[in-house]
Structures are given as structure tokens and as C-alpha cells.
């Protein structure tokens, strides 16, 4: 028995279909190239820019920064001490632990301040 339709059927292409096929191949090649470039040749990461909302003036000297940090930590220590006196039990212990961490940070900042400007 003879088949009326060839196996596989013969393709008849028009110039428009050929142009669309060539365009699809070009797009696919471009997409493949972009994907390979993305994974194999990544662009160097841009350095992150800090937010300027709370920017410390870069021209401020180290001694002033340390003195301000020391004063801020002293204020935080007093605030936690006052707050701890209002509490009891586990909450009081937690706040006193936070105060101890603040005091240790204050000691470290004081030591750094002494190294920057030793008092003779």
C-alpha cells in the first residue's frame, strides 16, 4: 500500500518563514551568549555605597569620634542601670547583662582613646 503523504512530510518554506527562523536563531544565540557571559564572565561587583542618611563626617578626627562613642556608651550604661532598678527577676538580670556589655564596650573605647591621646 502506497502512502499519499511522504514520511516525514516535505517542508515547504516561504521567504518569510525562513526570515523568522533566522531571526529566532539569532535571538537564541544572543540569549545563550548573555547567559554564558553572566555565569562565566561576571562583571566585577560594584562596591556598595553606604547610606548617607546617617553619615559621619569623614574629616572628624579619631579622638573626637572615640570621645563621642565613650559619652554615648556612658549614657546608655546609666539608662540601663536606671531601667534595671525598675525591674525584677529574669528581666532585671537581662538588663544588667546588657549594661555589662555596654560597660565593657565603654572600657574598650576608653583604652583606644588613651592610645590616641595618652594622658601624661
LUMTI-860231 format. One record per residue: residue in three letters; x, z, y of N, C-alpha, C, O in turn. Coordinates in pm, 1 decimal, padded with zeros to 6 digits, always signed. Example, Ala and Ser with C-alpha at 12.3 -4.5 7.8 and 13.67 -1.06 7.14 Angstrom:
2
ALA_+01319.0_+00780.0_-00569.0_+01230.0_+00780.0_-00450.0_+01320.0_+00780.0_-00330.0_+01423.6_+00846.5_-00331.9;
SER_+01285.0_+00708.0_-00225.0_+01367.0_+00714.0_-00106.0_+01290.0_+00787.0_+00003.0_+01340.9_+00803.9_+00113.8;
This chain:
120
UNK_+00083.3_+00000.0_-00116.4_+00000.0_+00000.0_+00000.0_+00088.4_+00000.0_+00123.5_+00179.6_+00081.7_+00136.0;
UNK_+00061.1_-00090.1_+00212.4_+00138.5_-00101.4_+00335.0_+00077.6_-00014.0_+00443.7_-00044.1_-00003.0_+00458.2;
UNK_+00169.1_+00048.3_+00520.3_+00124.0_+00128.5_+00633.3_+00106.3_+00039.6_+00754.3_+00184.2_-00053.0_+00777.1;
UNK_+00003.5_+00068.5_+00831.1_-00017.2_-00007.0_+00954.0_+00068.9_+00048.3_+01067.8_+00105.8_-00024.0_+01160.4;
UNK_+00100.8_+00180.3_+01058.7_+00181.2_+00244.7_+01163.2_+00320.3_+00269.4_+01106.0_+00333.4_+00329.7_+00999.4;
UNK_+00423.2_+00224.0_+01174.5_+00558.1_+00247.2_+01123.7_+00591.0_+00396.6_+01123.7_+00536.6_+00473.6_+01202.9;
UNK_+00680.4_+00435.5_+01034.2_+00717.7_+00576.3_+01021.3_+00862.5_+00590.7_+01061.6_+00946.0_+00538.5_+00987.8;
UNK_+00901.0_+00652.6_+01165.3_+00825.9_+00703.8_+01278.3_+00779.2_+00589.4_+01366.7_+00831.7_+00478.2_+01361.6;
UNK_+00678.1_+00620.6_+01448.4_+00624.6_+00513.5_+01532.5_+00728.7_+00466.2_+01633.3_+00811.4_+00543.9_+01681.1;
UNK_+00722.9_+00341.3_+01663.3_+00814.4_+00286.0_+01761.8_+00776.6_+00336.8_+01900.3_+00659.2_+00342.3_+01937.1;
UNK_+00878.7_+00373.3_+01975.0_+00853.3_+00423.0_+02110.5_+00863.4_+00306.9_+02208.1_+00958.9_+00229.1_+02207.0;
UNK_+00765.8_+00298.6_+02288.6_+00772.0_+00201.3_+02396.3_+00791.2_+00280.1_+02524.6_+00706.6_+00361.3_+02561.9;
UNK_+00900.5_+00256.5_+02590.3_+00929.9_+00330.8_+02713.0_+00912.3_+00240.6_+02832.9_+00941.1_+00121.0_+02829.9;
UNK_+00864.7_+00301.8_+02936.7_+00849.1_+00231.0_+03062.8_+00962.1_+00276.0_+03153.9_+01023.7_+00379.4_+03128.2;
UNK_+00990.1_+00202.3_+03257.7_+01095.7_+00244.5_+03351.0_+01065.3_+00380.9_+03414.1_+01156.7_+00459.2_+03439.5;
UNK_+00938.0_+00408.9_+03439.0_+00900.5_+00537.9_+03497.3_+00929.1_+00651.5_+03399.7_+00983.7_+00754.7_+03438.7;
UNK_+00892.4_+00632.9_+03272.6_+00918.0_+00735.9_+03171.4_+01068.0_+00756.1_+03153.9_+01113.3_+00869.1_+03135.7;
UNK_+01144.5_+00649.3_+03159.1_+01290.3_+00658.0_+03146.0_+01350.9_+00733.5_+03264.6_+01444.2_+00812.1_+03247.5;
UNK_+01298.1_+00709.6_+03383.9_+01347.0_+00779.8_+03503.1_+01313.0_+00928.3_+03496.5_+01395.2_+01012.1_+03533.5;
UNK_+01192.2_+00961.8_+03449.7_+01153.5_+01102.2_+03435.8_+01240.0_+01173.0_+03332.5_+01278.7_+01288.4_+03351.3;
UNK_+01269.8_+01103.8_+03224.2_+01354.0_+01161.8_+03119.5_+01494.5_+01188.2_+03173.4_+01552.7_+01293.3_+03146.3;
UNK_+01548.7_+01093.6_+03249.1_+01682.5_+01110.0_+03307.4_+01683.0_+01226.1_+03407.0_+01778.9_+01303.1_+03413.2;
UNK_+01575.5_+01237.8_+03484.3_+01564.8_+01347.8_+03580.8_+01558.6_+01482.5_+03509.0_+01622.2_+01578.6_+03552.4;
UNK_+01482.1_+01490.4_+03398.7_+01474.6_+01613.7_+03320.6_+01610.3_+01650.7_+03262.7_+01649.8_+01767.3_+03264.1;
UNK_+01681.6_+01550.4_+03211.5_+01814.9_+01577.2_+03157.5_+01908.6_+01629.7_+03265.4_+01986.5_+01721.8_+03240.6;
UNK_+01901.7_+01572.1_+03384.5_+01985.7_+01618.3_+03494.9_+01952.1_+01762.6_+03531.8_+02042.3_+01844.0_+03551.6;
UNK_+01823.6_+01794.9_+03541.3_+01782.0_+01932.7_+03572.9_+01828.3_+02030.4_+03465.2_+01874.2_+02140.6_+03495.2;
UNK_+01815.4_+01988.2_+03339.0_+01859.2_+02074.9_+03229.8_+02009.4_+02099.6_+03235.2_+02054.8_+02212.2_+03214.9;
UNK_+02086.2_+01995.0_+03262.4_+02232.1_+02011.7_+03273.0_+02267.4_+02105.9_+03387.5_+02355.4_+02190.7_+03373.3;
UNK_+02199.4_+02091.5_+03500.7_+02225.3_+02178.9_+03614.6_+02190.6_+02324.1_+03581.2_+02264.5_+02415.6_+03617.5;
UNK_+02079.7_+02345.1_+03512.9_+02039.1_+02480.6_+03475.1_+02138.9_+02540.9_+03376.4_+02173.8_+02658.6_+03386.3;
UNK_+02184.2_+02459.7_+03281.9_+02283.3_+02508.8_+03185.6_+02413.0_+02544.7_+03257.4_+02474.3_+02647.3_+03227.8;
UNK_+02454.7_+02460.9_+03351.3_+02577.4_+02487.9_+03426.5_+02564.3_+02616.1_+03507.8_+02657.4_+02696.6_+03510.9;
UNK_+02449.8_+02636.6_+03573.8_+02428.8_+02759.5_+03651.0_+02432.5_+02882.0_+03560.9_+02491.6_+02984.0_+03596.3;
UNK_+02368.7_+02871.9_+03443.2_+02366.2_+02985.2_+03350.2_+02506.5_+03018.1_+03300.6_+02545.2_+03134.9_+03296.2;
UNK_+02582.6_+02915.4_+03263.4_+02718.9_+02939.7_+03216.8_+02806.7_+02995.8_+03328.1_+02885.4_+03087.7_+03305.0;
UNK_+02793.6_+02940.7_+03448.9_+02870.3_+02993.2_+03561.6_+02834.3_+03137.7_+03591.2_+02921.1_+03217.5_+03626.6;
UNK_+02707.2_+03171.9_+03577.1_+02663.0_+03308.5_+03605.1_+02728.1_+03406.9_+03508.5_+02773.6_+03513.6_+03549.5;
UNK_+02732.6_+03371.3_+03381.0_+02785.4_+03463.7_+03280.8_+02936.2_+03452.7_+03262.0_+03001.0_+03553.1_+03232.6;
UNK_+02993.8_+03334.3_+03278.0_+03136.2_+03317.0_+03251.3_+03223.2_+03324.5_+03376.2_+03340.2_+03361.7_+03367.0;
UNK_+03169.6_+03290.5_+03490.7_+03245.4_+03292.0_+03615.9_+03165.3_+03364.9_+03723.6_+03123.1_+03302.8_+03821.1;
UNK_+03143.7_+03495.1_+03707.7_+03061.9_+03564.1_+03807.9_+03133.5_+03571.1_+03941.6_+03256.2_+03578.8_+03947.7;
UNK_+03056.0_+03568.3_+04047.6_+03111.7_+03585.2_+04181.1_+03156.8_+03728.9_+04196.1_+03093.2_+03819.3_+04142.0;
UNK_+03265.9_+03752.2_+04269.0_+03308.0_+03891.5_+04287.8_+03199.4_+03969.5_+04361.4_+03137.0_+03920.1_+04455.3;
UNK_+03179.3_+04091.6_+04316.3_+03073.8_+04174.4_+04375.3_+03109.9_+04207.7_+04519.7_+03224.2_+04240.6_+04551.6;
UNK_+03010.3_+04198.0_+04604.5_+03031.9_+04233.1_+04743.9_+03042.8_+04384.5_+04755.2_+02965.4_+04456.4_+04692.0;
UNK_+03137.6_+04434.4_+04834.7_+03145.9_+04579.7_+04849.0_+03019.1_+04632.4_+04914.6_+02967.2_+04573.8_+05009.5;
UNK_+02971.0_+04743.1_+04862.4_+02846.4_+04797.6_+04916.7_+02871.7_+04857.3_+05054.5_+02971.6_+04925.4_+05077.8;
UNK_+02780.4_+04830.4_+05143.0_+02789.1_+04882.8_+05278.6_+02710.2_+05013.5_+05285.6_+02594.0_+05017.5_+05245.0;
UNK_+02771.5_+05119.9_+05336.2_+02696.4_+05244.9_+05346.0_+02584.7_+05232.8_+05448.4_+02593.2_+05155.5_+05543.9;
UNK_+02481.7_+05309.8_+05426.5_+02371.2_+05311.1_+05520.4_+02420.0_+05367.6_+05653.6_+02495.1_+05465.1_+05657.0;
UNK_+02377.3_+05306.4_+05761.0_+02420.0_+05353.4_+05893.0_+02321.0_+05451.2_+05953.4_+02332.4_+05487.6_+06070.4;
UNK_+02223.4_+05494.0_+05873.5_+02124.2_+05586.4_+05925.9_+02187.7_+05721.9_+05959.9_+02160.8_+05779.4_+06065.4;
UNK_+02271.5_+05771.5_+05869.9_+02338.2_+05899.4_+05892.1_+02488.7_+05878.2_+05882.5_+02554.2_+05935.8_+05795.7;
UNK_+02542.0_+05798.2_+05968.9_+02683.1_+05762.3_+05965.2_+02763.8_+05861.4_+06047.6_+02730.4_+05890.9_+06162.4;
UNK_+02871.5_+05912.6_+05986.7_+02963.8_+05999.7_+06059.0_+03059.4_+05910.1_+06136.3_+03110.5_+05811.4_+06083.4;
UNK_+03082.2_+05945.0_+06259.6_+03170.0_+05866.2_+06344.8_+03308.3_+05856.9_+06280.8_+03370.3_+05960.4_+06256.0;
UNK_+03359.0_+05736.4_+06253.3_+03487.8_+05722.1_+06186.1_+03605.9_+05772.2_+06268.7_+03712.8_+05798.3_+06213.5;
UNK_+03588.5_+05786.1_+06399.5_+03700.2_+05830.0_+06482.6_+03713.4_+05982.1_+06490.3_+03806.4_+06032.5_+06553.2;
UNK_+03621.1_+06056.2_+06426.9_+03629.8_+06202.6_+06428.9_+03744.6_+06245.9_+06339.0_+03759.9_+06195.9_+06227.6;
UNK_+03825.0_+06339.4_+06388.3_+03941.8_+06382.7_+06311.5_+03900.2_+06472.8_+06194.2_+03790.9_+06529.5_+06192.7;
UNK_+03990.2_+06483.9_+06097.2_+03962.7_+06558.6_+05975.0_+03937.7_+06705.6_+06002.1_+03852.4_+06767.0_+05938.0;
UNK_+04010.5_+06762.0_+06095.3_+03993.8_+06904.5_+06126.7_+03851.8_+06933.7_+06176.1_+03791.2_+07032.9_+06135.8;
UNK_+03799.7_+06848.4_+06262.1_+03663.8_+06868.4_+06313.1_+03560.5_+06855.2_+06202.3_+03464.3_+06931.8_+06196.7;
UNK_+03580.8_+06757.4_+06113.8_+03487.8_+06739.4_+06002.3_+03487.4_+06861.4_+05910.8_+03381.3_+06907.5_+05868.7;
UNK_+03605.8_+06913.6_+05880.1_+03615.0_+07031.0_+05793.9_+03554.5_+07153.8_+05861.1_+03487.8_+07233.6_+05795.3;
UNK_+03577.1_+07169.8_+05991.4_+03520.2_+07283.7_+06063.3_+03368.0_+07277.2_+06061.8_+03301.5_+07379.0_+06042.9;
UNK_+03313.3_+07158.9_+06081.5_+03167.7_+07143.2_+06078.8_+03112.6_+07170.8_+05939.3_+03009.3_+07236.2_+05925.0;
UNK_+03181.1_+07121.3_+05836.5_+03137.5_+07146.4_+05699.0_+03142.0_+07295.4_+05667.8_+03052.5_+07347.3_+05601.1;
UNK_+03244.7_+07364.2_+05715.1_+03256.9_+07508.0_+05692.1_+03141.7_+07583.1_+05757.2_+03083.3_+07672.8_+05696.4;
UNK_+03109.2_+07546.9_+05880.1_+02998.7_+07612.6_+05950.2_+02864.9_+07584.8_+05881.1_+02780.7_+07673.9_+05870.1;
UNK_+02845.9_+07461.8_+05834.9_+02722.0_+07427.8_+05765.2_+02708.7_+07506.0_+05635.1_+02600.4_+07554.6_+05602.4;
UNK_+02818.2_+07518.3_+05561.0_+02814.5_+07594.1_+05436.1_+02790.6_+07742.5_+05462.0_+02720.3_+07808.0_+05385.1;
UNK_+02848.5_+07796.6_+05570.1_+02825.3_+07937.4_+05604.3_+02677.7_+07959.4_+05637.2_+02619.2_+08059.9_+05596.9;
UNK_+02618.5_+07866.5_+05709.5_+02476.4_+07878.2_+05742.7_+02390.3_+07869.6_+05616.9_+02292.8_+07943.6_+05603.3;
UNK_+02425.1_+07781.2_+05526.5_+02349.9_+07768.2_+05401.5_+02363.9_+07894.6_+05317.4_+02268.4_+07936.1_+05251.7;
UNK_+02480.5_+07955.1_+05318.8_+02502.4_+08078.2_+05242.1_+02415.0_+08191.2_+05296.0_+02353.3_+08264.5_+05218.7;
UNK_+02409.7_+08205.4_+05428.2_+02326.1_+08309.3_+05488.9_+02178.6_+08282.1_+05459.5_+02103.3_+08374.9_+05430.0;
UNK_+02137.0_+08155.7_+05467.4_+01996.7_+08121.6_+05442.3_+01958.1_+08153.9_+05298.0_+01849.5_+08206.8_+05274.0;
UNK_+02044.5_+08123.3_+05202.1_+02012.3_+08153.6_+05063.2_+02014.2_+08303.4_+05037.4_+01936.2_+08353.6_+04956.4;
UNK_+02102.7_+08375.0_+05105.8_+02106.7_+08521.1_+05090.5_+01976.6_+08583.1_+05140.6_+01919.4_+08670.2_+05075.1;
UNK_+01930.6_+08538.2_+05255.6_+01804.0_+08589.6_+05310.9_+01686.3_+08552.7_+05220.5_+01595.3_+08633.2_+05200.7;
UNK_+01688.2_+08434.3_+05167.4_+01580.8_+08390.0_+05078.9_+01581.8_+08469.7_+04948.9_+01476.2_+08504.1_+04895.8;
UNK_+01701.6_+08499.0_+04897.8_+01712.9_+08574.2_+04772.4_+01659.7_+08715.5_+04787.5_+01608.4_+08773.4_+04691.7;
UNK_+01671.8_+08771.3_+04907.5_+01622.9_+08908.2_+04928.2_+01470.4_+08914.8_+04920.4_+01414.5_+09022.7_+04900.5;
UNK_+01403.2_+08802.5_+04935.6_+01257.6_+08796.6_+04927.6_+01206.8_+08775.6_+04785.3_+01087.3_+08789.5_+04759.4;
UNK_+01296.2_+08742.5_+04693.7_+01257.1_+08708.9_+04557.1_+01295.5_+08819.8_+04460.6_+01364.2_+08915.5_+04496.2;
UNK_+01249.6_+08804.1_+04338.7_+01287.1_+08899.9_+04234.0_+01296.4_+08826.8_+04100.8_+01241.0_+08718.1_+04084.3;
UNK_+01366.3_+08887.1_+04007.3_+01373.6_+08834.5_+03871.8_+01456.0_+08708.6_+03860.7_+01560.2_+08694.7_+03924.7;
UNK_+01408.5_+08617.6_+03779.3_+01480.3_+08494.7_+03748.3_+01497.4_+08406.2_+03872.1_+01601.0_+08341.6_+03887.6;
UNK_+01398.5_+08402.7_+03959.0_+01409.4_+08321.1_+04080.8_+01521.0_+08374.3_+04170.8_+01596.8_+08296.5_+04228.8;
UNK_+01530.6_+08505.2_+04182.0_+01637.7_+08565.0_+04263.3_+01774.1_+08528.6_+04205.3_+01866.5_+08494.6_+04279.1;
UNK_+01786.3_+08536.0_+04073.0_+01913.4_+08502.4_+04009.3_+01950.5_+08356.1_+04033.8_+02067.3_+08323.5_+04054.4;
UNK_+01851.7_+08270.3_+04031.3_+01876.9_+08128.0_+04055.6_+01927.5_+08105.7_+04197.8_+02024.7_+08033.2_+04218.7;
UNK_+01862.4_+08167.4_+04294.2_+01902.9_+08150.5_+04434.7_+02040.6_+08211.7_+04458.3_+02120.8_+08155.8_+04533.1;
UNK_+02068.8_+08324.4_+04396.4_+02200.9_+08385.0_+04412.2_+02309.3_+08297.5_+04348.0_+02421.7_+08291.4_+04398.0;
UNK_+02275.9_+08230.1_+04237.9_+02369.9_+08135.0_+04178.0_+02397.6_+08018.6_+04272.2_+02511.5_+07973.6_+04284.7;
UNK_+02293.5_+07970.6_+04337.8_+02311.8_+07862.8_+04436.1_+02398.0_+07912.0_+04551.6_+02483.8_+07838.8_+04601.0;
UNK_+02375.2_+08036.2_+04594.9_+02456.0_+08092.9_+04704.0_+02602.2_+08102.0_+04663.0_+02691.2_+08076.5_+04744.0;
UNK_+02627.2_+08138.2_+04537.9_+02765.6_+08147.9_+04491.5_+02833.0_+08010.7_+04493.1_+02949.7_+08000.1_+04530.6;
UNK_+02762.3_+07907.0_+04453.7_+02818.6_+07771.5_+04458.5_+02850.2_+07732.5_+04602.4_+02953.7_+07671.6_+04629.7;
UNK_+02760.6_+07768.0_+04694.3_+02783.5_+07737.8_+04836.2_+02905.9_+07812.4_+04886.9_+02986.6_+07756.7_+04961.4;
UNK_+02920.0_+07938.9_+04846.6_+03035.0_+08017.9_+04890.7_+03165.6_+07960.9_+04835.3_+03266.4_+07958.8_+04906.0;
UNK_+03165.3_+07914.8_+04710.6_+03285.8_+07853.3_+04653.7_+03321.6_+07724.5_+04727.9_+03439.3_+07697.6_+04751.4;
UNK_+03221.9_+07645.6_+04764.5_+03247.3_+07524.7_+04842.7_+03302.6_+07560.6_+04979.7_+03391.7_+07493.0_+05031.3;
UNK_+03248.9_+07668.0_+05038.7_+03297.8_+07713.5_+05169.4_+03444.4_+07755.9_+05160.1_+03523.6_+07725.5_+05249.3;
UNK_+03480.8_+07826.6_+05051.6_+03620.9_+07866.0_+05032.9_+03711.6_+07743.9_+05019.3_+03821.5_+07741.6_+05074.7;
UNK_+03666.4_+07643.2_+04946.2_+03746.6_+07522.0_+04929.8_+03764.3_+07449.2_+05063.0_+03873.2_+07400.2_+05092.8;
UNK_+03658.3_+07441.9_+05142.8_+03668.4_+07376.5_+05273.6_+03759.5_+07456.7_+05365.2_+03838.1_+07398.7_+05440.2;
UNK_+03750.2_+07590.4_+05360.2_+03839.8_+07673.3_+05441.8_+03985.9_+07650.7_+05403.6_+04072.6_+07642.8_+05490.6;
UNK_+04013.1_+07640.1_+05272.6_+04150.5_+07615.4_+05227.0_+04198.8_+07479.3_+05278.3_+04312.5_+07467.3_+05323.9;
UNK_+04113.9_+07378.0_+05271.3_+04151.3_+07244.7_+05322.5_+04174.9_+07249.4_+05472.6_+04266.2_+07184.7_+05523.8;
UNK_+04092.7_+07325.8_+05542.5_+04109.1_+07339.9_+05687.7_+04240.5_+07409.6_+05720.2_+04307.2_+07372.7_+05816.8;
UNK_+04279.2_+07510.7_+05640.7_+04407.5_+07577.1_+05660.5_+04524.3_+07482.2_+05638.6_+04626.7_+07492.7_+05706.0;
UNK_+04509.2_+07389.1_+05544.1_+04617.0_+07293.6_+05518.8_+04628.5_+07191.0_+05630.8_+04738.3_+07144.0_+05660.8;
UNK_+04517.1_+07156.2_+05692.1_+04517.8_+07059.4_+05801.5_+04576.2_+07122.8_+05926.5_+04658.2_+07061.8_+05995.1;
UNK_+04534.6_+07244.3_+05956.0_+04579.7_+07315.0_+06076.3_+04617.8_+07456.7_+06037.3_+04538.9_+07549.2_+06056.7;
UNK_+04738.6_+07475.5_+05982.1_+04776.3_+07610.5_+05939.9_+04784.1_+07704.7_+06059.1_+04842.2_+07673.1_+06162.9;
UNK_+04723.8_+07821.0_+06040.6_+04726.6_+07921.0_+06149.4_+04850.5_+08007.4_+06131.9_+04868.8_+08072.2_+06028.8;
UNK_+04935.3_+08007.2_+06234.5_+05061.2_+08082.1_+06226.7_+05054.2_+08209.9_+06303.6_+05151.6_+08285.0_+06307.5;
